[in-house]
């Protein structure tokens, strides 16, 4: 196989914008609000996410990204913007 034919190790890599959009959609669905009501700079706590919600969100995000994530990420990176930038 030639060097220019080598496939990247991760074909399912997501960028910060895609991750932000996924998180906005997820949170909007969870809260039963329109996506335009979700502010990416507002903390997850302000949206009323409890620990169970945070763990479930992390699990769903893990599945979507195809990568293992620490369940505490939502607390370490407390906004959609911060979490997406970290995961980018």
N, C-alpha and C positions, 0 to 999 in steps of 0.2 A: 504494500500500500504506500502510495506517495505521501509525503508530508502534508501536502495541501488537501489530501483526502481524509485526514484524521478527523474524526468527530470529536466535538468538545465532550469533556467528562460529564457535564450536566447539560442536557438539552432543555430542561425545564426550568432554567434560571429565570427568576422574576426580578424586575427592577422596582425601585421605590414607588413609582407611580402606579404600577400594577398592584403592588402590595397594598398601597393606600386605598385604591379603588375596591379591592377585595374586602378590606377591613370596613370601609364605609358601607358597602353593601351588606356585609354580615351584621354590623351593628344596627343598621336601619331595619333589617328584617327582624332581628331580635327585639328591638324596641317598637316595632310596628309603626315606623315613621318613614317619611320620604327621605331619600338619600341627601337631598339638599339641606335637610335639617341637621345633618351630622357635620360638626366642626372638627377638622383633623387636629386642631390645636387644643381642644378641650380634653381633659383627662378622662380616662375610662371610669374613674370613681364618680365623676360628675354625671355620667350617664347611668349610674346606679348598678354597675357591674359588681356582683359579689364574687367571692372566691370560686364558687362552682361555675359561674358564667365565665370567669377568666380561664379556668382550666379547660372548659369545653371549647372556648374560642381558640386557645392554644392548640388543642388537639385537632380541631378542624383546619387551622392554619398549617399545622405540621403536614397533614394529609395533602393539602393543596400545594404546598411548597415541595413536598417530597423530601423533607429534611426533619431531623429530630430537633425539637426546641425545648428549652427549659420552661416549665409551667409558670415560673415567676417572671417571665419576660414582661408581662402586662404591668407588673408592679415596678420593674426596673426602668422601663420605657413607657411612661404613663399616658402618652397620647398616640393617636394613630400615626401622626407625622414622625414622632421619635422612633416608634417601633418599626415603621416602614424603612426609615433611613438606616436603622441599625441592621435590619435584615437584608438590605440591598447589597 
